[in-house]
Amino acid sequence: MSESVRLRRLSRMMQFAVLAFACFIGFGALWFLTSWIGDAREFETAIRQAYSLQGPLAFTPPAVAVTAVLVSLQFGLVFLALYCVWQMFGAFGGEEPLSVEAATWMHRASIAFVLTVAGSIVLQVMIVLALTLGNPAGQKALSVSFGSSQGMALLIAAIMYMTGRVLAVAAEVRAEQRDFV
């Protein structure tokens, strides 16, 4: 079996894996938004655990609504990144894996991952603000955190960005070689 056939097969498998992961995340998001919002105590527990929040928080209806919207935005950024990766693997599985299309989707995926990481940081700040606005004076909070998982995600996004740039140059060189011959 040739390497191009193996690459196409692997690309299809990776597309399927990304799609399966997106479905898993999608069902989790729907479950979160439908079941936990209906039960205030479960919602509070889930938000406190997901964002490692402690202290007095005001889970008022407006704060819960804002939090649900912000969490939905975070899921949206994750789906954007997964869509770009899915498209990237689709381009790798095409007739010419060394293509500008594959490089473009890798570039978009890297930007989407940076947006996802930045979004997770900014949205957590906004969630803490929303959940403490109803607190009495002196008990409002602002929480900013950056952990190793965000650092690793940014590193992977930077690697994808650089690999996408190299892939774009390689695709251009290959196209010039084909035109020359």
LUMSESE-353831 format. One line per field, with one value per atom (N, C-alpha, C): residue number from 0; atom name; x negated, y negated, z. Coordinates in steps of 0.02 Angstrom, whole numbers, plus 50000, padded with zeros to 5 digits. Each point is the difference from the previous one (the first is absolute). Example, Ala and Ser with C-alpha at 12.3 -4.5 7.8 and 13.67 -1.06 7.14 Angstrom:
! residues 2
i <- c(0,0,0,1,1,1)
at <- c(N,CA,C,N,CA,C)
X <- c(49340,50045,49955,50018,49958,50039)
Y <- c(50284,49941,49940,49947,49941,49945)
Z <- c(50390,50000,50000,49964,50003,50037)
! end
This chain:
! residues 181
i <- c(0,0,0,1,1,1,2,2,2,3,3,3,4,4,4,5,5,5,6,6,6,7,7,7,8,8,8,9,9,9,10,10,10,11,11,11,12,12,12,13,13,13,14,14,14,15,15,15,16,16,16,17,17,17,18,18,18,19,19,19,20,20,20,21,21,21,22,22,22,23,23,23,24,24,24,25,25,25,26,26,26,27,27,27,28,28,28,29,29,29,30,30,30,31,31,31,32,32,32,33,33,33,34,34,34,35,35,35,36,36,36,37,37,37,38,38,38,39,39,39,40,40,40,41,41,41,42,42,42,43,43,43,44,44,44,45,45,45,46,46,46,47,47,47,48,48,48,49,49,49,50,50,50,51,51,51,52,52,52,53,53,53,54,54,54,55,55,55,56,56,56,57,57,57,58,58,58,59,59,59,60,60,60,61,61,61,62,62,62,63,63,63,64,64,64,65,65,65,66,66,66,67,67,67,68,68,68,69,69,69,70,70,70,71,71,71,72,72,72,73,73,73,74,74,74,75,75,75,76,76,76,77,77,77,78,78,78,79,79,79,80,80,80,81,81,81,82,82,82,83,83,83,84,84,84,85,85,85,86,86,86,87,87,87,88,88,88,89,89,89,90,90,90,91,91,91,92,92,92,93,93,93,94,94,94,95,95,95,96,96,96,97,97,97,98,98,98,99,99,99,100,100,100,101,101,101,102,102,102,103,103,103,104,104,104,105,105,105,106,106,106,107,107,107,108,108,108,109,109,109,110,110,110,111,111,111,112,112,112,113,113,113,114,114,114,115,115,115,116,116,116,117,117,117,118,118,118,119,119,119,120,120,120,121,121,121,122,122,122,123,123,123,124,124,124,125,125,125,126,126,126,127,127,127,128,128,128,129,129,129,130,130,130,131,131,131,132,132,132,133,133,133,134,134,134,135,135,135,136,136,136,137,137,137,138,138,138,139,139,139,140,140,140,141,141,141,142,142,142,143,143,143,144,144,144,145,145,145,146,146,146,147,147,147,148,148,148,149,149,149,150,150,150,151,151,151,152,152,152,153,153,153,154,154,154,155,155,155,156,156,156,157,157,157,158,158,158,159,159,159,160,160,160,161,161,161,162,162,162,163,163,163,164,164,164,165,165,165,166,166,166,167,167,167,168,168,168,169,169,169,170,170,170,171,171,171,172,172,172,173,173,173,174,174,174,175,175,175,176,176,176,177,177,177,178,178,178,179,179,179,180,180,180)
at <- c(N,CA,C,N,CA,C,N,CA,C,N,CA,C,N,CA,C,N,CA,C,N,CA,C,N,CA,C,N,CA,C,N,CA,C,N,CA,C,N,CA,C,N,CA,C,N,CA,C,N,CA,C,N,CA,C,N,CA,C,N,CA,C,N,CA,C,N,CA,C,N,CA,C,N,CA,C,N,CA,C,N,CA,C,N,CA,C,N,CA,C,N,CA,C,N,CA,C,N,CA,C,N,CA,C,N,CA,C,N,CA,C,N,CA,C,N,CA,C,N,CA,C,N,CA,C,N,CA,C,N,CA,C,N,CA,C,N,CA,C,N,CA,C,N,CA,C,N,CA,C,N,CA,C,N,CA,C,N,CA,C,N,CA,C,N,CA,C,N,CA,C,N,CA,C,N,CA,C,N,CA,C,N,CA,C,N,CA,C,N,CA,C,N,CA,C,N,CA,C,N,CA,C,N,CA,C,N,CA,C,N,CA,C,N,CA,C,N,CA,C,N,CA,C,N,CA,C,N,CA,C,N,CA,C,N,CA,C,N,CA,C,N,CA,C,N,CA,C,N,CA,C,N,CA,C,N,CA,C,N,CA,C,N,CA,C,N,CA,C,N,CA,C,N,CA,C,N,CA,C,N,CA,C,N,CA,C,N,CA,C,N,CA,C,N,CA,C,N,CA,C,N,CA,C,N,CA,C,N,CA,C,N,CA,C,N,CA,C,N,CA,C,N,CA,C,N,CA,C,N,CA,C,N,CA,C,N,CA,C,N,CA,C,N,CA,C,N,CA,C,N,CA,C,N,CA,C,N,CA,C,N,CA,C,N,CA,C,N,CA,C,N,CA,C,N,CA,C,N,CA,C,N,CA,C,N,CA,C,N,CA,C,N,CA,C,N,CA,C,N,CA,C,N,CA,C,N,CA,C,N,CA,C,N,CA,C,N,CA,C,N,CA,C,N,CA,C,N,CA,C,N,CA,C,N,CA,C,N,CA,C,N,CA,C,N,CA,C,N,CA,C,N,CA,C,N,CA,C,N,CA,C,N,CA,C,N,CA,C,N,CA,C,N,CA,C,N,CA,C,N,CA,C,N,CA,C,N,CA,C,N,CA,C,N,CA,C,N,CA,C,N,CA,C,N,CA,C,N,CA,C,N,CA,C,N,CA,C,N,CA,C,N,CA,C,N,CA,C,N,CA,C,N,CA,C,N,CA,C,N,CA,C,N,CA,C,N,CA,C,N,CA,C,N,CA,C,N,CA,C,N,CA,C,N,CA,C,N,CA,C,N,CA,C,N,CA,C,N,CA,C,N,CA,C,N,CA,C,N,CA,C,N,CA,C,N,CA,C,N,CA,C,N,CA,C,N,CA,C,N,CA,C,N,CA,C,N,CA,C,N,CA,C,N,CA,C,N,CA,C,N,CA,C)
X <- c(49958,50042,49955,50016,49958,50012,49953,50005,50060,50015,50057,50066,50006,50060,50004,49944,49999,50018,49974,50016,50074,50029,50072,50041,49981,50036,49994,49939,49990,50039,50001,50037,50075,50027,50071,50013,49954,50008,49997,49955,49995,50062,50026,50062,50056,50004,50051,49990,49937,49985,50019,49985,50017,50076,50034,50074,50030,49974,50024,49988,49941,49985,50046,50013,50046,50070,50023,50066,50002,49947,49996,50003,49961,50001,50068,50030,50065,50054,50001,50049,49987,49937,49984,50023,49992,50023,50076,50034,50073,50023,49968,50018,49988,49943,49985,50053,50015,50045,50072,50020,50070,50012,49957,50014,49976,49942,49974,50033,50020,50032,50068,50034,50064,49994,49943,49990,49945,50020,49954,49942,50013,49948,49948,50024,49955,49958,50033,49965,49944,50016,49949,49942,50015,49948,49957,50032,49963,49955,50024,49960,49943,50013,49946,49945,50019,49950,49964,50036,49970,49950,50013,49957,49962,50003,49965,50016,50064,50022,50019,49979,50018,50022,50027,50022,50072,50023,50070,50013,50046,50021,50076,50025,50071,50028,50032,50030,50071,50005,50064,50019,50064,50020,49961,49988,49960,49927,49971,49931,49996,50051,50002,50008,50042,50010,49936,49966,49937,49948,49997,49952,50014,50063,50019,49980,50009,49981,49924,49963,49927,49973,50030,49979,50017,50056,50019,49950,49977,49949,49936,49982,49940,50008,50058,50013,49997,50025,49998,49928,49956,49930,49968,50018,49974,50024,50064,50027,49967,49986,49965,49931,49963,49934,50007,50048,50009,50021,50041,50020,49939,49957,49940,49954,49993,49959,50032,50065,50036,49988,50005,49987,49927,49955,49929,49986,50028,49991,50033,50056,50032,49954,49966,49953,49940,49977,49944,50021,50064,50024,50017,49990,50015,49946,50008,49952,49930,49995,49935,49997,49971,49998,49955,49950,49955,50030,50050,50037,50008,50016,50014,50063,50048,50062,49985,49959,49983,49964,49954,49963,50047,50048,50049,50041,50024,50041,49958,49937,49957,49989,49991,49992,50063,50058,50063,50010,49981,50007,49956,49939,49955,50029,50028,50031,50061,50039,50059,49980,49944,49977,49976,49966,49980,50062,50050,50063,50034,49997,50030,49965,49933,49963,50013,49994,50013,50071,50047,50070,50010,49965,50008,49976,49948,49974,50047,50019,50044,50069,50027,50067,50003,49946,50000,50001,49963,50001,50071,50032,50068,50050,49991,50046,49993,49939,49991,50030,49991,50031,50076,50028,50073,50027,49964,50024,49986,49961,49987,50031,50030,50031,50057,50033,50055,49978,49936,49974,50000,50001,49996,49931,49997,49937,49944,49943,49942,49995,50052,49999,50002,49992,49996,49929,49992,49935,49981,49936,49972,49946,50007,49954,49971,49934,49966,49952,50002,49953,49974,49939,49968,49962,50021,49969,49958,49973,49957,50039,50064,50040,50008,50010,50005,49933,49946,49933,49986,50018,49989,50042,50062,50043,49972,49974,49969,49938,49960,49941,50020,50050,50023,50028,50036,50026,49943,49948,49941,49965,49995,49969,50043,50066,50045,49993,49994,49993,49937,49944,49937,50000,50029,50004,50044,50053,50043,49962,49959,49960,49950,49967,49952,50036,50058,50040,50020,50018,50019,49940,49942,49940,49984,50004,49986,50049,50064,50050,49986,49978,49982,49940,49950,49940,50020,50043,50022,50039,50042,50038,49953,49949,49951,49962,49983,49965,50044,50063,50045,50007,50003,50004,49936,49944,49936,49991,50024,49993,50053)
Y <- c(50059,49941,49938,49952,49941,49952,49955,49951,49954,49983,49955,50034,50065,50037,50003,50012,50001,49933,49947,49933,49984,50020,49989,50038,50062,50041,49969,49980,49969,49935,49961,49937,50012,50051,50016,50023,50040,50022,49941,49953,49941,49955,49995,49962,50032,50066,50035,49989,50003,49990,49929,49950,49931,49992,50031,49996,50034,50058,50035,49958,49970,49957,49939,49971,49942,50020,50059,50024,50010,50029,50011,49933,49951,49934,49967,50008,49971,50028,50066,50029,49977,49994,49974,49929,49959,49931,49996,50040,50001,50024,50052,50026,49946,49966,49947,49946,49977,49943,50017,50062,50018,50027,50041,50030,49958,49970,49963,49932,49970,49935,50007,50056,50013,50012,50021,50014,49954,49949,49947,50028,50049,50028,50039,50038,50037,49952,49947,49950,49968,49981,49968,50048,50062,50050,50009,50005,50011,49940,49940,49940,49994,50011,49996,50051,50061,50051,49985,49981,49989,49942,49949,49941,49993,50050,49999,49937,49985,49939,50016,49956,50006,49932,49998,49937,49985,49942,49982,49980,50035,49985,49992,49954,49987,50031,50057,50034,49975,49936,49969,50019,49996,50017,49962,49934,49967,50027,50013,50025,50070,50041,50067,49995,49954,49992,49976,49951,49976,50056,50038,50055,50052,50017,50049,49975,49937,49972,50003,49982,50001,50071,50047,50070,50024,49978,50017,49971,49939,49970,50041,50025,50042,50064,50030,50060,49983,49942,49978,49994,49973,49994,50069,50046,50069,50031,49991,50028,49969,49935,49967,50033,50011,50032,50071,50037,50069,50002,49952,49997,49987,49955,49985,50061,50036,50061,50053,50006,50049,49984,49936,49979,50012,49989,50010,50073,50046,50071,50019,49968,50012,49979,49943,49978,50047,50024,50048,50065,50017,50062,49993,49940,49989,50028,49987,50024,49974,49938,49969,49976,50041,49979,49939,49991,49943,49943,49967,49950,49936,49947,49937,50006,50040,50010,50029,50052,50031,49950,49962,49949,49947,49980,49949,50024,50063,50026,50010,50018,50007,49931,49950,49931,49978,50013,49981,50038,50064,50040,49972,49980,49972,49936,49958,49938,50016,50050,50019,50027,50037,50024,49942,49951,49942,49963,49993,49968,50040,50066,50042,49990,49998,49990,49930,49950,49931,49993,50032,49998,50032,50055,50033,49955,49962,49955,49941,49967,49942,50018,50056,50019,50019,50030,50016,49935,49950,49935,49972,50003,49973,50040,50066,50041,49981,49993,49981,49932,49953,49934,50005,50038,50007,50031,50049,50035,49964,49946,49962,49930,49981,49934,49992,50055,49997,50004,50007,50002,49931,49997,49935,49967,49936,49963,50035,50004,50031,50075,50030,50072,50014,49948,50012,50024,50038,50030,49994,50002,50003,50055,50049,50057,50012,49997,50013,50057,50051,50055,50023,50025,50029,50061,50057,50062,50035,50055,50038,50027,50015,50025,49946,49938,49945,49988,50005,49992,50054,50061,50056,49991,49978,49988,49945,49947,49947,50024,50043,50028,50043,50042,50042,49957,49947,49955,49966,49980,49969,50050,50062,50052,50011,50002,50008,49941,49940,49941,50004,50016,50004,50057,50057,50056,49982,49964,49976,49953,49956,49955,50039,50049,50042,50039,50027,50038,49956,49937,49955,49987,49989,49988,50063,50058,50063,50011,49983,50008,49953,49940,49953,50025,50026,50027,50059,50043,50058,49979,49950,49975,49971,49963,49972,50056,50053,50056,50034,50008,50031,49956,49934,49955,50001,50008,50001,50062,50057,50063,50003)
Z <- c(50000,50000,50000,49958,49993,50059,50009,50055,49990,49938,49988,50019,49988,50020,50076,50032,50074,50028,49970,50024,49991,49945,49990,50051,50012,50050,50069,50019,50065,50005,49947,50000,50011,49967,50010,50072,50026,50070,50048,49987,50043,49993,49940,49991,50041,49997,50039,50075,50023,50071,50022,49958,50017,50001,49952,49999,50061,50019,50060,50062,50005,50057,50002,49942,49997,50021,49979,50021,50076,50027,50072,50037,49977,50031,49991,49941,49986,50046,50009,50046,50071,50018,50067,50009,49949,50004,50006,49960,50004,50068,50025,50066,50053,49996,50047,49998,49940,49994,50015,49989,50013,50070,50025,50065,50059,49995,50057,50009,49946,50007,50033,49988,50032,50074,50024,50071,50026,50037,50022,50041,50043,50042,49958,49952,49955,49957,49977,49959,50041,50061,50043,50012,50015,50012,49938,49942,49938,49984,50008,49985,50050,50063,50050,49985,49981,49984,49935,49949,49934,50001,50039,50001,50066,50043,50065,50039,50006,50034,50072,50044,50070,50025,50059,50028,49983,50022,49988,49928,49970,49932,50000,49960,49997,49936,50007,49942,49989,49985,49985,49929,49982,49931,49946,50008,49947,49998,50058,50002,49969,50013,49970,49925,49976,49928,49966,50031,49971,50000,50054,50005,49946,49990,49949,49930,49987,49935,49991,50053,49996,49991,50035,49991,49930,49973,49931,49950,50013,49957,50001,50059,50005,49959,50006,49959,49925,49982,49930,49974,50041,49980,49992,50045,49994,49935,49984,49937,49939,50003,49945,49989,50053,49995,49972,50026,49975,49927,49979,49929,49956,50021,49960,49997,50055,50000,49955,50003,49958,49926,49982,49931,49981,50046,49987,49983,50040,49985,49934,49984,49935,49943,50008,49948,49995,50057,49998,49965,50004,49969,49927,49972,49929,49955,49937,49950,50013,50022,50012,50072,50045,50070,50012,49959,50006,49959,50030,49963,50040,49964,50032,50043,49977,50038,50069,50002,50064,50045,49971,50038,50027,49959,50021,50059,49996,50055,50063,49992,50059,50032,49958,50025,50037,49970,50033,50065,50001,50061,50055,49983,50051,50029,49957,50025,50043,49979,50039,50069,50003,50065,50044,49971,50039,50026,49957,50022,50055,49996,50051,50067,49999,50063,50027,49957,50022,50025,49964,50021,50068,50013,50066,50056,49988,50051,50010,49945,50005,50024,49976,50021,50073,50027,50071,50042,49978,50034,49999,49942,49994,50041,50003,50041,50073,50024,50071,50013,49953,50009,50002,49954,49998,50064,50027,50059,50065,49998,50062,49998,49944,49996,50051,50015,50048,50072,50012,50068,50031,50067,50033,49987,50014,49991,50039,49968,50031,49987,49970,49986,49925,49960,49928,49986,49946,49986,49927,49989,49933,50003,49957,50002,49930,49995,49937,50014,49956,50009,49933,50002,49941,50024,49975,50024,49948,50019,49954,49941,50009,49944,49946,50022,49951,49966,50039,49971,49948,50016,49953,49937,50008,49943,49955,50030,49961,49963,50033,49968,49940,50008,49945,49943,50018,49948,49963,50036,49967,49954,50022,49958,49938,50008,49942,49953,50027,49959,49958,50032,49965,49949,50018,49954,49940,50012,49946,49953,50028,49958,49958,50031,49963,49947,50016,49951,49941,50013,49946,49954,50029,49958,49960,50032,49965,49943,50012,49947,49941,50015,49946,49960,50035,49966,49956,50027,49962,49938,50006,49942,49948,50022,49953,49964,50037,49970,49947,50014,49951,49938,50009,49944,49958,50034,49966,49956,50026,49963,49949)
! end
